[in-house]
Amino acid sequence: MSLEAALYDILKAASAVTDLIGGARSPRIYPLGIPQGKTGAAVVYQLLSSPDEVTCDGQLGQPEPHWQITCWSAQGGTPDDARALAEAVYKALTAPQAAGNHGGTEVRYWISEDERHTADVNEQDESLTRYGIQQDWQVSYSR
């Protein structure tokens, strides 16, 4: 299993997250962006960077990639909706069960590094259509 799949499984297993994004059967957790036509609250994740220290003698240490997770309110939602989802994601990734083996990927820890607000804007009238909270995370895992 990849780290992406491990992240998806951690978030899908957290009822505080899935209760806000469509339930555990079909949670709205997407890589890179929300698919066109989807209007509910959602979580979007993307890899920001994955530095690897490699020398002529081989790899030094384990990778510690940086991820961005954006917690979006539903269209027409509020900043408080995005905040509630961001808090649920934070709790899921810092919970003891976020570390450990996830389908063959051994996750050691997730560290929250930064957070900021964002929004989607309607191009026609420049109104805000949904609110988001972007979280930056570092993860340590074994390939």
A tleap script that builds the chain and sets N, CA, C and O, in Angstrom:
source leaprc.protein.ff14SB
mol = sequence {
  NMET SER LEU GLU ALA ALA LEU TYR ASP ILE
  LEU LYS ALA ALA SER ALA VAL THR ASP LEU
  ILE GLY GLY ALA ARG SER PRO ARG ILE TYR
  PRO LEU GLY ILE PRO GLN GLY LYS THR GLY
  ALA ALA VAL VAL TYR GLN LEU LEU SER SER
  PRO ASP GLU VAL THR CYS ASP GLY GLN LEU
  GLY GLN PRO GLU PRO HIE TRP GLN ILE THR
  CYS TRP SER ALA GLN GLY GLY THR PRO ASP
  ASP ALA ARG ALA LEU ALA GLU ALA VAL TYR
  LYS ALA LEU THR ALA PRO GLN ALA ALA GLY
  ASN HIE GLY GLY THR GLU VAL ARG TYR TRP
  ILE SER GLU ASP GLU ARG HIE THR ALA ASP
  VAL ASN GLU GLN ASP GLU SER LEU THR ARG
  TYR GLY ILE GLN GLN ASP TRP GLN VAL SER
  TYR SER CARG
}
set mol.1.N position { 0.851 -1.179 0.000 }
set mol.1.CA position { 0.000 0.000 0.000 }
set mol.1.C position { 0.893 1.238 0.000 }
set mol.1.O position { 1.970 1.231 0.598 }
set mol.2.N position { 0.459 2.269 -0.651 }
set mol.2.CA position { 1.194 3.525 -0.721 }
set mol.2.C position { 0.857 4.404 0.475 }
set mol.2.O position { -0.090 4.139 1.216 }
set mol.3.N position { 1.645 5.447 0.643 }
set mol.3.CA position { 1.349 6.404 1.704 }
set mol.3.C position { 0.019 7.101 1.442 }
set mol.3.O position { -0.715 7.407 2.382 }
set mol.4.N position { -0.298 7.353 0.173 }
set mol.4.CA position { -1.585 7.958 -0.167 }
set mol.4.C position { -2.738 7.076 0.307 }
set mol.4.O position { -3.711 7.568 0.878 }
set mol.5.N position { -2.623 5.786 0.069 }
set mol.5.CA position { -3.668 4.850 0.499 }
set mol.5.C position { -3.737 4.778 2.020 }
set mol.5.O position { -4.825 4.665 2.584 }
set mol.6.N position { -2.584 4.843 2.690 }
set mol.6.CA position { -2.567 4.839 4.156 }
set mol.6.C position { -3.273 6.085 4.695 }
set mol.6.O position { -4.064 5.988 5.633 }
set mol.7.N position { -2.994 7.256 4.110 }
set mol.7.CA position { -3.653 8.492 4.525 }
set mol.7.C position { -5.163 8.372 4.333 }
set mol.7.O position { -5.935 8.715 5.229 }
set mol.8.N position { -5.579 7.891 3.176 }
set mol.8.CA position { -7.003 7.710 2.903 }
set mol.8.C position { -7.633 6.801 3.963 }
set mol.8.O position { -8.701 7.115 4.489 }
set mol.9.N position { -6.982 5.682 4.276 }
set mol.9.CA position { -7.524 4.742 5.258 }
set mol.9.C position { -7.614 5.354 6.650 }
set mol.9.O position { -8.587 5.119 7.367 }
set mol.10.N position { -6.607 6.138 7.040 }
set mol.10.CA position { -6.634 6.789 8.354 }
set mol.10.C position { -7.817 7.748 8.440 }
set mol.10.O position { -8.547 7.748 9.431 }
set mol.11.N position { -8.005 8.559 7.409 }
set mol.11.CA position { -9.115 9.520 7.422 }
set mol.11.C position { -10.463 8.824 7.324 }
set mol.11.O position { -11.419 9.233 7.983 }
set mol.12.N position { -10.552 7.780 6.512 }
set mol.12.CA position { -11.814 7.051 6.354 }
set mol.12.C position { -12.206 6.331 7.645 }
set mol.12.O position { -13.394 6.155 7.914 }
set mol.13.N position { -11.223 5.912 8.443 }
set mol.13.CA position { -11.500 5.211 9.694 }
set mol.13.C position { -11.923 6.149 10.819 }
set mol.13.O position { -12.415 5.694 11.851 }
set mol.14.N position { -11.736 7.447 10.629 }
set mol.14.CA position { -12.067 8.426 11.675 }
set mol.14.C position { -13.511 8.885 11.499 }
set mol.14.O position { -13.814 9.656 10.589 }
set mol.15.N position { -14.389 8.418 12.359 }
set mol.15.CA position { -15.810 8.767 12.215 }
set mol.15.C position { -16.050 10.266 12.348 }
set mol.15.O position { -16.977 10.792 11.733 }
set mol.16.N position { -15.235 10.964 13.138 }
set mol.16.CA position { -15.400 12.416 13.256 }
set mol.16.C position { -15.174 13.099 11.901 }
set mol.16.O position { -15.761 14.145 11.623 }
set mol.17.N position { -14.322 12.504 11.064 }
set mol.17.CA position { -14.079 13.033 9.714 }
set mol.17.C position { -15.207 12.611 8.789 }
set mol.17.O position { -15.828 13.454 8.141 }
set mol.18.N position { -15.477 11.308 8.721 }
set mol.18.CA position { -16.456 10.818 7.746 }
set mol.18.C position { -17.878 11.302 8.036 }
set mol.18.O position { -18.689 11.420 7.117 }
set mol.19.N position { -18.184 11.580 9.293 }
set mol.19.CA position { -19.513 12.125 9.610 }
set mol.19.C position { -19.732 13.470 8.922 }
set mol.19.O position { -20.869 13.859 8.654 }
set mol.20.N position { -18.640 14.177 8.639 }
set mol.20.CA position { -18.739 15.502 8.017 }
set mol.20.C position { -18.611 15.471 6.491 }
set mol.20.O position { -18.906 16.460 5.821 }
set mol.21.N position { -18.166 14.324 5.941 }
set mol.21.CA position { -17.899 14.285 4.496 }
set mol.21.C position { -18.525 13.083 3.789 }
set mol.21.O position { -17.911 12.507 2.892 }
set mol.22.N position { -19.706 12.711 4.172 }
set mol.22.CA position { -20.417 11.714 3.381 }
set mol.22.C position { -20.474 10.312 3.939 }
set mol.22.O position { -20.994 9.418 3.272 }
set mol.23.N position { -19.961 10.079 5.137 }
set mol.23.CA position { -20.032 8.751 5.731 }
set mol.23.C position { -18.879 7.860 5.310 }
set mol.23.O position { -18.176 8.146 4.340 }
set mol.24.N position { -18.693 6.773 6.055 }
set mol.24.CA position { -17.557 5.875 5.827 }
set mol.24.C position { -17.679 5.073 4.534 }
set mol.24.O position { -16.666 4.624 3.998 }
set mol.25.N position { -18.893 4.883 4.023 }
set mol.25.CA position { -19.052 4.103 2.783 }
set mol.25.C position { -18.568 4.851 1.555 }
set mol.25.O position { -17.988 4.250 0.650 }
set mol.26.N position { -18.796 6.148 1.514 }
set mol.26.CA position { -18.357 6.934 0.348 }
set mol.26.C position { -17.892 8.320 0.791 }
set mol.26.O position { -18.495 9.332 0.436 }
set mol.27.N position { -16.810 8.351 1.572 }
set mol.27.CA position { -16.330 9.658 2.031 }
set mol.27.C position { -15.769 10.473 0.871 }
set mol.27.O position { -15.217 9.931 -0.086 }
set mol.28.N position { -15.924 11.775 0.985 }
set mol.28.CA position { -15.392 12.674 -0.045 }
set mol.28.C position { -13.956 13.053 0.333 }
set mol.28.O position { -13.697 14.129 0.871 }
set mol.29.N position { -13.029 12.129 0.032 }
set mol.29.CA position { -11.595 12.321 0.254 }
set mol.29.C position { -10.939 12.148 -1.108 }
set mol.29.O position { -10.978 11.062 -1.686 }
set mol.30.N position { -10.334 13.222 -1.623 }
set mol.30.CA position { -9.849 13.211 -2.997 }
set mol.30.C position { -8.377 13.624 -3.093 }
set mol.30.O position { -7.912 14.461 -2.319 }
set mol.31.N position { -7.646 13.035 -4.047 }
set mol.31.CA position { -6.303 13.541 -4.344 }
set mol.31.C position { -6.402 14.759 -5.266 }
set mol.31.O position { -7.188 14.753 -6.214 }
set mol.32.N position { -5.637 15.770 -5.004 }
set mol.32.CA position { -5.418 16.940 -5.862 }
set mol.32.C position { -6.567 17.933 -5.964 }
set mol.32.O position { -6.304 19.135 -6.004 }
set mol.33.N position { -7.807 17.509 -6.008 }
set mol.33.CA position { -8.901 18.464 -6.135 }
set mol.33.C position { -10.251 17.793 -6.037 }
set mol.33.O position { -10.358 16.569 -6.109 }
set mol.34.N position { -11.279 18.602 -5.872 }
set mol.34.CA position { -12.646 18.095 -5.793 }
set mol.34.C position { -13.157 17.891 -7.220 }
set mol.34.O position { -13.085 18.812 -8.034 }
set mol.35.N position { -13.667 16.709 -7.533 }
set mol.35.CA position { -14.198 16.484 -8.882 }
set mol.35.C position { -15.333 17.462 -9.221 }
set mol.35.O position { -16.102 17.873 -8.352 }
set mol.36.N position { -15.411 17.813 -10.475 }
set mol.36.CA position { -16.441 18.738 -10.942 }
set mol.36.C position { -17.823 18.211 -10.582 }
set mol.36.O position { -18.104 17.020 -10.724 }
set mol.37.N position { -18.672 19.101 -10.120 }
set mol.37.CA position { -20.048 18.745 -9.787 }
set mol.37.C position { -20.257 18.288 -8.356 }
set mol.37.O position { -21.400 18.135 -7.926 }
set mol.38.N position { -19.179 18.065 -7.601 }
set mol.38.CA position { -19.301 17.655 -6.197 }
set mol.38.C position { -19.437 18.912 -5.338 }
set mol.38.O position { -18.596 19.807 -5.413 }
set mol.39.N position { -20.487 18.982 -4.527 }
set mol.39.CA position { -20.767 20.210 -3.785 }
set mol.39.C position { -20.673 20.044 -2.271 }
set mol.39.O position { -20.726 21.036 -1.544 }
set mol.40.N position { -20.536 18.815 -1.782 }
set mol.40.CA position { -20.481 18.578 -0.344 }
set mol.40.C position { -19.123 18.902 0.247 }
set mol.40.O position { -18.152 19.124 -0.476 }
set mol.41.N position { -19.069 18.927 1.564 }
set mol.41.CA position { -17.798 19.118 2.266 }
set mol.41.C position { -16.849 18.001 1.848 }
set mol.41.O position { -17.285 16.885 1.568 }
set mol.42.N position { -15.558 18.298 1.806 }
set mol.42.CA position { -14.593 17.324 1.306 }
set mol.42.C position { -13.205 17.579 1.883 }
set mol.42.O position { -12.901 18.664 2.381 }
set mol.43.N position { -12.381 16.549 1.799 }
set mol.43.CA position { -10.965 16.633 2.151 }
set mol.43.C position { -10.174 16.358 0.878 }
set mol.43.O position { -10.437 15.388 0.168 }
set mol.44.N position { -9.203 17.221 0.598 }
set mol.44.CA position { -8.347 17.072 -0.574 }
set mol.44.C position { -6.902 17.006 -0.086 }
set mol.44.O position { -6.481 17.809 0.747 }
set mol.45.N position { -6.146 16.036 -0.616 }
set mol.45.CA position { -4.748 15.906 -0.202 }
set mol.45.C position { -3.844 15.927 -1.422 }
set mol.45.O position { -4.217 15.497 -2.513 }
set mol.46.N position { -2.625 16.449 -1.195 }
set mol.46.CA position { -1.623 16.435 -2.251 }
set mol.46.C position { -0.233 16.465 -1.638 }
set mol.46.O position { -0.010 17.046 -0.576 }
set mol.47.N position { 0.684 15.828 -2.327 }
set mol.47.CA position { 2.079 15.816 -1.927 }
set mol.47.C position { 2.703 17.157 -2.298 }
set mol.47.O position { 2.611 17.594 -3.445 }
set mol.48.N position { 3.339 17.809 -1.321 }
set mol.48.CA position { 4.034 19.072 -1.586 }
set mol.48.C position { 5.483 18.830 -1.975 }
set mol.48.O position { 5.977 19.408 -2.943 }
set mol.49.N position { 6.163 17.975 -1.220 }
set mol.49.CA position { 7.548 17.649 -1.532 }
set mol.49.C position { 7.912 16.349 -0.833 }
set mol.49.O position { 7.306 15.965 0.167 }
set mol.50.N position { 8.914 15.686 -1.385 }
set mol.50.CA position { 9.363 14.419 -0.809 }
set mol.50.C position { 10.875 14.332 -0.920 }
set mol.50.O position { 11.406 13.560 -1.718 }
set mol.51.N position { 11.571 15.139 -0.106 }
set mol.51.CA position { 13.034 15.132 -0.192 }
set mol.51.C position { 13.612 13.799 0.247 }
set mol.51.O position { 13.152 13.193 1.214 }
set mol.52.N position { 14.609 13.363 -0.465 }
set mol.52.CA position { 15.328 12.131 -0.141 }
set mol.52.C position { 16.806 12.464 -0.109 }
set mol.52.O position { 17.326 13.082 -1.038 }
set mol.53.N position { 17.474 12.066 0.936 }
set mol.53.CA position { 18.912 12.257 1.010 }
set mol.53.C position { 19.588 10.988 0.515 }
set mol.53.O position { 19.500 9.936 1.148 }
set mol.54.N position { 20.261 11.099 -0.619 }
set mol.54.CA position { 20.923 9.950 -1.219 }
set mol.54.C position { 22.380 10.323 -1.499 }
set mol.54.O position { 22.674 11.398 -2.022 }
set mol.55.N position { 23.271 9.421 -1.144 }
set mol.55.CA position { 24.690 9.598 -1.441 }
set mol.55.C position { 25.139 8.441 -2.322 }
set mol.55.O position { 24.334 7.581 -2.681 }
set mol.56.N position { 26.393 8.419 -2.663 }
set mol.56.CA position { 26.931 7.302 -3.444 }
set mol.56.C position { 26.807 5.981 -2.689 }
set mol.56.O position { 26.787 4.909 -3.293 }
set mol.57.N position { 26.725 6.071 -1.364 }
set mol.57.CA position { 26.593 4.871 -0.537 }
set mol.57.C position { 25.134 4.436 -0.378 }
set mol.57.O position { 24.867 3.396 0.225 }
set mol.58.N position { 24.206 5.199 -0.899 }
set mol.58.CA position { 22.797 4.833 -0.801 }
set mol.58.C position { 21.992 5.886 -0.067 }
set mol.58.O position { 22.462 6.989 0.212 }
set mol.59.N position { 20.762 5.504 0.234 }
set mol.59.CA position { 19.828 6.413 0.877 }
set mol.59.C position { 20.198 6.620 2.343 }
set mol.59.O position { 20.551 5.671 3.043 }
set mol.60.N position { 20.113 7.866 2.798 }
set mol.60.CA position { 20.350 8.197 4.195 }
set mol.60.C position { 19.002 8.357 4.896 }
set mol.60.O position { 18.225 9.243 4.540 }
set mol.61.N position { 18.721 7.531 5.863 }
set mol.61.CA position { 17.495 7.677 6.630 }
set mol.61.C position { 16.243 7.338 5.849 }
set mol.61.O position { 16.298 6.743 4.773 }
set mol.62.N position { 15.125 7.726 6.408 }
set mol.62.CA position { 13.821 7.449 5.821 }
set mol.62.C position { 13.237 8.722 5.220 }
set mol.62.O position { 13.563 9.822 5.667 }
set mol.63.N position { 12.386 8.588 4.224 }
set mol.63.CA position { 11.744 9.770 3.650 }
set mol.63.C position { 10.787 10.410 4.649 }
set mol.63.O position { 10.172 9.722 5.463 }
set mol.64.N position { 10.671 11.720 4.578 }
set mol.64.CA position { 9.716 12.453 5.411 }
set mol.64.C position { 9.023 13.486 4.531 }
set mol.64.O position { 9.325 14.677 4.607 }
set mol.65.N position { 8.093 13.026 3.695 }
set mol.65.CA position { 7.436 13.932 2.755 }
set mol.65.C position { 6.527 14.941 3.451 }
set mol.65.O position { 6.101 14.748 4.590 }
set mol.66.N position { 6.250 16.007 2.737 }
set mol.66.CA position { 5.371 17.071 3.215 }
set mol.66.C position { 4.083 17.025 2.390 }
set mol.66.O position { 4.118 16.989 1.160 }
set mol.67.N position { 2.955 17.026 3.085 }
set mol.67.CA position { 1.641 16.928 2.454 }
set mol.67.C position { 0.819 18.152 2.789 }
set mol.67.O position { 0.991 18.764 3.843 }
set mol.68.N position { -0.075 18.502 1.886 }
set mol.68.CA position { -1.067 19.533 2.156 }
set mol.68.C position { -2.426 18.856 2.149 }
set mol.68.O position { -2.772 18.133 1.215 }
set mol.69.N position { -3.183 19.101 3.196 }
set mol.69.CA position { -4.544 18.576 3.299 }
set mol.69.C position { -5.459 19.781 3.441 }
set mol.69.O position { -5.316 20.578 4.368 }
set mol.70.N position { -6.402 19.907 2.512 }
set mol.70.CA position { -7.338 21.028 2.542 }
set mol.70.C position { -8.713 20.502 2.919 }
set mol.70.O position { -9.236 19.575 2.301 }
set mol.71.N position { -9.282 21.112 3.942 }
set mol.71.CA position { -10.598 20.732 4.454 }
set mol.71.C position { -11.594 21.777 3.962 }
set mol.71.O position { -11.546 22.937 4.373 }
set mol.72.N position { -12.495 21.355 3.079 }
set mol.72.CA position { -13.438 22.265 2.426 }
set mol.72.C position { -14.829 22.142 3.020 }
set mol.72.O position { -15.304 21.038 3.288 }
set mol.73.N position { -15.477 23.275 3.225 }
set mol.73.CA position { -16.902 23.268 3.573 }
set mol.73.C position { -17.684 22.877 2.330 }
set mol.73.O position { -17.147 22.885 1.222 }
set mol.74.N position { -18.943 22.537 2.513 }
set mol.74.CA position { -19.830 22.332 1.364 }
set mol.74.C position { -20.021 23.681 0.669 }
set mol.74.O position { -19.813 24.729 1.281 }
set mol.75.N position { -20.410 23.660 -0.595 }
set mol.75.CA position { -20.738 24.914 -1.265 }
set mol.75.C position { -21.886 25.556 -0.505 }
set mol.75.O position { -22.875 24.900 -0.178 }
set mol.76.N position { -21.742 26.839 -0.229 }
set mol.76.CA position { -22.734 27.542 0.569 }
set mol.76.C position { -22.515 27.379 2.063 }
set mol.76.O position { -23.290 27.893 2.869 }
set mol.77.N position { -21.454 26.660 2.435 }
set mol.77.CA position { -21.142 26.444 3.848 }
set mol.77.C position { -20.468 27.657 4.466 }
set mol.77.O position { -20.395 28.726 3.858 }
set mol.78.N position { -19.981 27.475 5.674 }
set mol.78.CA position { -19.391 28.577 6.426 }
set mol.78.C position { -17.931 28.283 6.776 }
set mol.78.O position { -17.480 27.143 6.669 }
set mol.79.N position { -17.202 29.310 7.190 }
set mol.79.CA position { -15.851 29.067 7.682 }
set mol.79.C position { -15.841 28.107 8.880 }
set mol.79.O position { -14.902 27.327 9.039 }
set mol.80.N position { -16.874 28.162 9.712 }
set mol.80.CA position { -16.953 27.253 10.860 }
set mol.80.C position { -17.078 25.796 10.416 }
set mol.80.O position { -16.581 24.901 11.100 }
set mol.81.N position { -17.731 25.548 9.287 }
set mol.81.CA position { -17.832 24.185 8.759 }
set mol.81.C position { -16.449 23.660 8.364 }
set mol.81.O position { -16.104 22.515 8.655 }
set mol.82.N position { -15.669 24.506 7.704 }
set mol.82.CA position { -14.306 24.120 7.315 }
set mol.82.C position { -13.454 23.902 8.559 }
set mol.82.O position { -12.656 22.965 8.597 }
set mol.83.N position { -13.606 24.742 9.572 }
set mol.83.CA position { -12.842 24.614 10.819 }
set mol.83.C position { -13.170 23.300 11.522 }
set mol.83.O position { -12.263 22.626 12.011 }
set mol.84.N position { -14.449 22.921 11.584 }
set mol.84.CA position { -14.840 21.661 12.236 }
set mol.84.C position { -14.191 20.470 11.533 }
set mol.84.O position { -13.710 19.547 12.191 }
set mol.85.N position { -14.178 20.488 10.207 }
set mol.85.CA position { -13.559 19.407 9.448 }
set mol.85.C position { -12.048 19.402 9.662 }
set mol.85.O position { -11.453 18.336 9.814 }
set mol.86.N position { -11.422 20.571 9.675 }
set mol.86.CA position { -9.970 20.659 9.897 }
set mol.86.C position { -9.599 20.115 11.276 }
set mol.86.O position { -8.583 19.434 11.421 }
set mol.87.N position { -10.404 20.406 12.271 }
set mol.87.CA position { -10.128 19.886 13.614 }
set mol.87.C position { -10.275 18.366 13.658 }
set mol.87.O position { -9.498 17.685 14.327 }
set mol.88.N position { -11.267 17.835 12.949 }
set mol.88.CA position { -11.448 16.376 12.901 }
set mol.88.C position { -10.266 15.703 12.201 }
set mol.88.O position { -9.804 14.653 12.647 }
set mol.89.N position { -9.777 16.292 11.119 }
set mol.89.CA position { -8.614 15.743 10.412 }
set mol.89.C position { -7.379 15.805 11.307 }
set mol.89.O position { -6.611 14.846 11.376 }
set mol.90.N position { -7.189 16.933 11.992 }
set mol.90.CA position { -6.050 17.068 12.898 }
set mol.90.C position { -6.077 15.965 13.963 }
set mol.90.O position { -5.058 15.322 14.218 }
set mol.91.N position { -7.221 15.753 14.571 }
set mol.91.CA position { -7.345 14.718 15.609 }
set mol.91.C position { -7.094 13.323 15.039 }
set mol.91.O position { -6.490 12.481 15.703 }
set mol.92.N position { -7.558 13.075 13.811 }
set mol.92.CA position { -7.357 11.759 13.192 }
set mol.92.C position { -5.877 11.486 12.937 }
set mol.92.O position { -5.408 10.372 13.164 }
set mol.93.N position { -5.139 12.490 12.467 }
set mol.93.CA position { -3.733 12.277 12.133 }
set mol.93.C position { -2.811 12.313 13.343 }
set mol.93.O position { -1.684 11.825 13.271 }
set mol.94.N position { -3.267 12.880 14.447 }
set mol.94.CA position { -2.448 12.894 15.654 }
set mol.94.C position { -2.880 11.836 16.659 }
set mol.94.O position { -2.276 11.717 17.725 }
set mol.95.N position { -3.912 11.069 16.339 }
set mol.95.CA position { -4.371 9.990 17.221 }
set mol.95.C position { -3.364 8.836 17.192 }
set mol.95.O position { -2.670 8.651 16.192 }
set mol.96.N position { -3.278 8.061 18.274 }
set mol.96.CA position { -2.333 6.933 18.305 }
set mol.96.C position { -2.506 5.957 17.138 }
set mol.96.O position { -1.518 5.409 16.649 }
set mol.97.N position { -3.739 5.731 16.685 }
set mol.97.CA position { -3.963 4.762 15.612 }
set mol.97.C position { -3.505 5.261 14.241 }
set mol.97.O position { -3.485 4.482 13.288 }
set mol.98.N position { -3.137 6.537 14.117 }
set mol.98.CA position { -2.594 7.038 12.845 }
set mol.98.C position { -1.189 6.503 12.607 }
set mol.98.O position { -0.739 6.411 11.465 }
set mol.99.N position { -0.496 6.151 13.689 }
set mol.99.CA position { 0.819 5.520 13.565 }
set mol.99.C position { 0.595 4.013 13.487 }
set mol.99.O position { -0.414 3.496 13.968 }
set mol.100.N position { 1.541 3.328 12.881 }
set mol.100.CA position { 1.436 1.878 12.787 }
set mol.100.C position { 1.340 1.428 11.349 }
set mol.100.O position { 1.548 2.209 10.420 }
set mol.101.N position { 1.020 0.155 11.175 }
set mol.101.CA position { 0.984 -0.448 9.852 }
set mol.101.C position { -0.374 -0.226 9.202 }
set mol.101.O position { -1.415 -0.583 9.755 }
set mol.102.N position { -0.339 0.364 8.028 }
set mol.102.CA position { -1.549 0.608 7.243 }
set mol.102.C position { -1.361 -0.065 5.887 }
set mol.102.O position { -0.835 0.538 4.952 }
set mol.103.N position { -1.794 -1.318 5.790 }
set mol.103.CA position { -1.702 -2.058 4.538 }
set mol.103.C position { -0.288 -2.242 4.031 }
set mol.103.O position { -0.062 -2.236 2.821 }
set mol.104.N position { 0.669 -2.405 4.932 }
set mol.104.CA position { 2.054 -2.609 4.536 }
set mol.104.C position { 2.906 -1.359 4.590 }
set mol.104.O position { 4.125 -1.443 4.440 }
set mol.105.N position { 2.303 -0.206 4.800 }
set mol.105.CA position { 3.050 1.033 4.964 }
set mol.105.C position { 3.140 1.326 6.449 }
set mol.105.O position { 2.122 1.514 7.114 }
set mol.106.N position { 4.346 1.365 6.963 }
set mol.106.CA position { 4.572 1.602 8.394 }
set mol.106.C position { 4.714 3.097 8.634 }
set mol.106.O position { 5.741 3.691 8.306 }
set mol.107.N position { 3.681 3.702 9.205 }
set mol.107.CA position { 3.676 5.135 9.499 }
set mol.107.C position { 4.172 5.336 10.929 }
set mol.107.O position { 3.647 4.736 11.867 }
set mol.108.N position { 5.188 6.186 11.087 }
set mol.108.CA position { 5.707 6.461 12.425 }
set mol.108.C position { 4.980 7.635 13.065 }
set mol.108.O position { 4.576 7.549 14.225 }
set mol.109.N position { 4.808 8.730 12.330 }
set mol.109.CA position { 4.111 9.881 12.905 }
set mol.109.C position { 3.724 10.872 11.816 }
set mol.109.O position { 4.284 10.882 10.720 }
set mol.110.N position { 2.745 11.706 12.158 }
set mol.110.CA position { 2.341 12.864 11.370 }
set mol.110.C position { 2.600 14.089 12.239 }
set mol.110.O position { 2.233 14.100 13.414 }
set mol.111.N position { 3.221 15.110 11.684 }
set mol.111.CA position { 3.468 16.359 12.413 }
set mol.111.C position { 2.803 17.501 11.651 }
set mol.111.O position { 3.060 17.707 10.464 }
set mol.112.N position { 1.954 18.230 12.343 }
set mol.112.CA position { 1.323 19.409 11.765 }
set mol.112.C position { 2.340 20.536 11.737 }
set mol.112.O position { 2.945 20.862 12.758 }
set mol.113.N position { 2.528 21.135 10.552 }
set mol.113.CA position { 3.551 22.174 10.393 }
set mol.113.C position { 2.987 23.575 10.206 }
set mol.113.O position { 3.602 24.551 10.634 }
set mol.114.N position { 1.827 23.683 9.574 }
set mol.114.CA position { 1.310 25.012 9.253 }
set mol.114.C position { -0.168 24.895 8.907 }
set mol.114.O position { -0.676 23.809 8.630 }
set mol.115.N position { -0.849 26.046 8.929 }
set mol.115.CA position { -2.267 26.077 8.572 }
set mol.115.C position { -2.606 27.470 8.055 }
set mol.115.O position { -2.057 28.467 8.523 }
set mol.116.N position { -3.515 27.529 7.088 }
set mol.116.CA position { -3.958 28.806 6.541 }
set mol.116.C position { -5.365 28.659 5.965 }
set mol.116.O position { -5.832 27.546 5.721 }
set mol.117.N position { -6.027 29.779 5.755 }
set mol.117.CA position { -7.387 29.786 5.215 }
set mol.117.C position { -7.337 29.984 3.706 }
set mol.117.O position { -6.403 30.579 3.170 }
set mol.118.N position { -8.360 29.475 3.038 }
set mol.118.CA position { -8.507 29.659 1.602 }
set mol.118.C position { -10.001 29.667 1.281 }
set mol.118.O position { -10.825 29.398 2.156 }
set mol.119.N position { -10.347 29.970 0.052 }
set mol.119.CA position { -11.746 29.958 -0.368 }
set mol.119.C position { -11.813 29.778 -1.879 }
set mol.119.O position { -10.880 30.126 -2.602 }
set mol.120.N position { -12.926 29.231 -2.340 }
set mol.120.CA position { -13.220 29.191 -3.771 }
set mol.120.C position { -14.081 30.406 -4.099 }
set mol.120.O position { -14.985 30.762 -3.343 }
set mol.121.N position { -13.796 31.028 -5.218 }
set mol.121.CA position { -14.498 32.247 -5.612 }
set mol.121.C position { -15.250 31.995 -6.907 }
set mol.121.O position { -14.701 31.422 -7.848 }
set mol.122.N position { -16.508 32.421 -6.958 }
set mol.122.CA position { -17.319 32.369 -8.167 }
set mol.122.C position { -16.778 33.434 -9.117 }
set mol.122.O position { -16.760 34.617 -8.778 }
set mol.123.N position { -16.342 33.024 -10.291 }
set mol.123.CA position { -15.721 33.956 -11.237 }
set mol.123.C position { -16.700 34.989 -11.778 }
set mol.123.O position { -16.290 36.086 -12.157 }
set mol.124.N position { -17.993 34.656 -11.822 }
set mol.124.CA position { -18.965 35.586 -12.401 }
set mol.124.C position { -19.265 36.769 -11.486 }
set mol.124.O position { -19.270 37.914 -11.937 }
set mol.125.N position { -19.513 36.503 -10.215 }
set mol.125.CA position { -19.871 37.607 -9.320 }
set mol.125.C position { -18.885 37.795 -8.162 }
set mol.125.O position { -19.114 38.610 -7.269 }
set mol.126.N position { -17.791 37.035 -8.186 }
set mol.126.CA position { -16.728 37.114 -7.190 }
set mol.126.C position { -17.193 36.806 -5.772 }
set mol.126.O position { -16.555 37.225 -4.806 }
set mol.127.N position { -18.295 36.080 -5.640 }
set mol.127.CA position { -18.745 35.658 -4.309 }
set mol.127.C position { -17.982 34.408 -3.883 }
set mol.127.O position { -17.494 33.656 -4.726 }
set mol.128.N position { -17.882 34.192 -2.592 }
set mol.128.CA position { -17.231 33.001 -2.067 }
set mol.128.C position { -18.216 31.834 -2.132 }
set mol.128.O position { -19.350 31.943 -1.665 }
set mol.129.N position { -17.776 30.722 -2.711 }
set mol.129.CA position { -18.687 29.582 -2.862 }
set mol.129.C position { -18.446 28.491 -1.828 }
set mol.129.O position { -19.365 27.743 -1.492 }
set mol.130.N position { -17.219 28.392 -1.319 }
set mol.130.CA position { -16.910 27.457 -0.229 }
set mol.130.C position { -15.627 27.903 0.454 }
set mol.130.O position { -14.792 28.592 -0.131 }
set mol.131.N position { -15.498 27.492 1.701 }
set mol.131.CA position { -14.355 27.883 2.522 }
set mol.131.C position { -13.457 26.683 2.763 }
set mol.131.O position { -13.916 25.541 2.775 }
set mol.132.N position { -12.165 26.954 2.955 }
set mol.132.CA position { -11.234 25.870 3.198 }
set mol.132.C position { -10.179 26.227 4.223 }
set mol.132.O position { -9.856 27.395 4.437 }
set mol.133.N position { -9.656 25.198 4.844 }
set mol.133.CA position { -8.510 25.329 5.749 }
set mol.133.C position { -7.445 24.386 5.222 }
set mol.133.O position { -7.660 23.177 5.140 }
set mol.134.N position { -6.297 24.941 4.865 }
set mol.134.CA position { -5.181 24.140 4.368 }
set mol.134.C position { -4.236 23.840 5.524 }
set mol.134.O position { -3.814 24.737 6.255 }
set mol.135.N position { -3.916 22.565 5.671 }
set mol.135.CA position { -2.981 22.120 6.696 }
set mol.135.C position { -1.764 21.514 6.002 }
set mol.135.O position { -1.902 20.744 5.052 }
set mol.136.N position { -0.573 21.866 6.482 }
set mol.136.CA position { 0.657 21.258 5.981 }
set mol.136.C position { 1.142 20.254 7.017 }
set mol.136.O position { 1.198 20.547 8.211 }
set mol.137.N position { 1.491 19.064 6.536 }
set mol.137.CA position { 1.900 17.963 7.412 }
set mol.137.C position { 3.219 17.370 6.932 }
set mol.137.O position { 3.503 17.332 5.735 }
set mol.138.N position { 4.005 16.913 7.878 }
set mol.138.CA position { 5.176 16.093 7.581 }
set mol.138.C position { 4.876 14.701 8.136 }
set mol.138.O position { 4.328 14.561 9.230 }
set mol.139.N position { 5.240 13.680 7.369 }
set mol.139.CA position { 4.999 12.311 7.823 }
set mol.139.C position { 6.300 11.519 7.747 }
set mol.139.O position { 7.099 11.694 6.827 }
set mol.140.N position { 6.493 10.658 8.719 }
set mol.140.CA position { 7.636 9.752 8.703 }
set mol.140.C position { 7.079 8.346 8.545 }
set mol.140.O position { 6.190 7.928 9.287 }
set mol.141.N position { 7.618 7.620 7.563 }
set mol.141.CA position { 7.116 6.277 7.282 }
set mol.141.C position { 8.209 5.440 6.633 }
set mol.141.O position { 9.242 5.955 6.206 }
set mol.142.N position { 7.960 4.155 6.572 }
set mol.142.CA position { 8.874 3.228 5.874 }
set mol.142.C position { 8.238 2.840 4.563 }
set mol.142.O position { 7.044 2.544 4.499 }
set mol.143.N position { 9.039 2.842 3.520 }
set mol.143.CA position { 8.540 2.407 2.207 }
set mol.143.C position { 8.394 0.923 2.167 }
set mol.143.O position { 7.987 0.371 1.145 }
savepdb mol mol.pdb
quit
